[in-house]
Amino acid sequence: MNSDRATNTDARWLLGLLQAGDSYYPTGAYAHSFGLEGLVQAGMVRDRATLREFIFLSVLPALRKAELPLAAHAYAALDPAGPDWTKVGELCVLSHALKSAKEARTATENIGRQRAELAATLHTHSLATEYLERATAGAWPFSAAISAALEGRVLGAPLNAVLAGVTYSTLGGLLAASMKIMRIGQNASQSLLTEALARAPDIIAAAREVPMAEIGWFNPWLDIAAARHETADGRMFIS
Amino acid sequence: MDFHGQLFLRAEARDDGRTAIGAQSFRAPFHVSKPYWEADTRTLLVQVVNPTAGILSGDRLESAVEVAPGAAVLLTTPSASRVFKMRQGEASSSQRFTVESGGWLEVLPEPLVPHRGSVFHQRTNLTVAADGAAFYADLLLPGRVAHGEAWEWKKLVLELAVRRGGERLLHERFEQDGAGLRSLAALAGAGEGACFGNVVVIAPGLGAETSPAWRDSLHALQADGVWIGASQLRLGGGWSIKFVASDGVKLKQTLGSIRRALIGVCPHLACDARKL
């Protein structure tokens, strides 16, 4: 165990990421189930066992092959010493083009916009301000993964910590939603979260190696359920 | 023997309004049958044939199909594309489809059937002019189901990039080993024979309406082992339609129902590919 005292720099980014990952942070993520409600309505996810299968067969692969590589490439492009704005713009468009379901794009647009605006508002940093200016001028779509990379750069956080934050917020948000739409309790939900987070180091390491040309992954049943959720008679979540 | 197959086709509208092949070149394993003009829907049917048994390790297939302004083409294949077992190596296919102003292209191949131990990578680029239109379909069977072989392939990558009027609408990447997709199918209760269909439809009139009646017709097809969902692509430039069926027959029936439901917005879909 490392017993070194945390430096002021460490504490700053660590506390900043904790703040950004907290359910109290107003990103609007609480209003999304990220497709889970549609899968529950379709009967594919019914209980703890099927929710666990969904997380391990779909959520973690999507993190490893899509959202985390997007965040990793955005983090590299948003180097404060010399941002590659052309690449940032391409990644923003790619983040939406990867998602065929409109609700999935709405979710990442709304959360990504809020995260980027909060980064600019709460932390006076030219990188966040310039990102917003360029996004407006270039009509870039917003992305939760890219805004998380921006937050990380603004806070001075290392890449692995940023990717860990994306992993946590994805799994935490999904499992928080699951408790509202399924018969699953807090302890069962936390045990699933713990089991999934144990995979995070390997997933993050693999995601860092994905070239930009190979970003992407989808689960046909999730995309179908998300498409049908748009026209569902009743729904609790936006996505 | 490794194949480096190539296909190039350019369809053009003649002065009398008919579409004809203006330029073509192909090399084995590609072969193009004599095109057929379907007068009722004013669509040229073109059948691309692979006279070999199927796709083998080391094969590299490259195809480019262009539809010139005002031309209309239905491109199809006569039989399933089998990707055979590979002890080593992989096979790849790169497809480029371009639809120019006022053109129409329907890509309606028979299903892809990846056999046990196969590794296959398909890259598809579909580029459509702002006032062009297209219907692209990909069908995937889980393997040689009649032989009791399903989800046994080693790696399958299906990439689909779609641009309309220069804007990137879609960049999908389906990457699965057979075991992964078998597990997802089991979770969905889809069974050993579950088949997957992926359609993209682009047409000028499709962008304006966010809740078209035809989507309700498509969603009503979900029953008896069929899952189906349609969602509008980014920038309102077209629609993605994904579907899963419990067997190959239902998959093709569902695709037929999708085509019929969309005839009102894409009249060329009334063209019957089985006339060849």
Contacts between the chains, C-beta under 8 A, distances in Angstrom:
chain1	res1	chain2	res2	distance
A	42	B	227	7.3
A	43	B	189	7.6
A	44	B	187	6.2
A	44	B	188	5.1
A	44	B	189	7.3
A	50	B	187	6.4
A	53	B	183	7.4
A	53	B	187	4.9
A	54	B	187	6.7
A	57	B	180	6.9
A	57	B	183	5.3
A	57	B	184	5.4
A	57	B	187	6.3
A	58	B	184	6.9
A	61	B	180	7.4
A	65	B	173	7.6
A	65	B	175	6.6
A	93	B	168	5.4
A	94	B	168	7.5
A	94	B	171	6.0
A	96	B	234	4.9
A	97	B	161	7.9
A	97	B	168	4.9
A	97	B	169	6.6
A	97	B	170	5.4
A	97	B	171	3.9
A	97	B	234	6.4
A	98	B	171	5.8
A	98	B	172	6.9
A	98	B	173	7.5
A	99	B	234	8.0
A	100	B	170	6.2
A	100	B	172	6.3
A	100	B	231	6.0
A	100	B	233	6.8
A	100	B	240	3.7
A	100	B	242	7.1
A	101	B	229	7.6
A	101	B	231	4.6
A	101	B	240	7.5
A	102	B	231	4.8
A	102	B	232	5.3
A	103	B	231	7.5
A	105	B	234	6.1
A	141	B	234	7.2
A	214	B	173	7.1
A	215	B	173	7.2
A	216	B	159	7.5
A	216	B	171	6.5
A	216	B	172	6.3
A	216	B	173	3.0
A	216	B	175	7.5
A	217	B	173	6.2
A	217	B	174	7.7
A	217	B	175	5.9
A	218	B	172	6.1
A	218	B	173	7.4
A	218	B	174	6.2
A	219	B	184	6.1
A	220	B	174	7.8
A	220	B	184	7.8
A	220	B	196	5.4
A	220	B	198	7.6
A	220	B	227	8.0
A	220	B	242	5.4
A	220	B	244	5.9
A	221	B	184	6.4
A	221	B	187	7.7
A	221	B	188	4.7
A	221	B	190	7.8
A	221	B	227	6.4
A	221	B	244	6.7
A	223	B	229	6.6
A	223	B	231	7.6
A	223	B	240	7.5
A	223	B	242	5.2
A	224	B	227	4.9
A	224	B	228	6.4
A	224	B	229	3.7
A	224	B	242	5.1
A	224	B	243	7.1
A	224	B	244	6.8
A	225	B	229	6.8
A	226	B	229	7.1
A	226	B	231	7.0
A	227	B	229	2.9
A	227	B	230	5.6
A	227	B	231	3.9
A	227	B	240	7.5
A	227	B	242	7.0
A	228	B	219	6.1
A	228	B	222	7.3
A	228	B	229	4.6
A	230	B	231	6.4
A	231	B	211	7.4
A	231	B	215	7.1
A	231	B	216	7.4
A	231	B	219	6.4
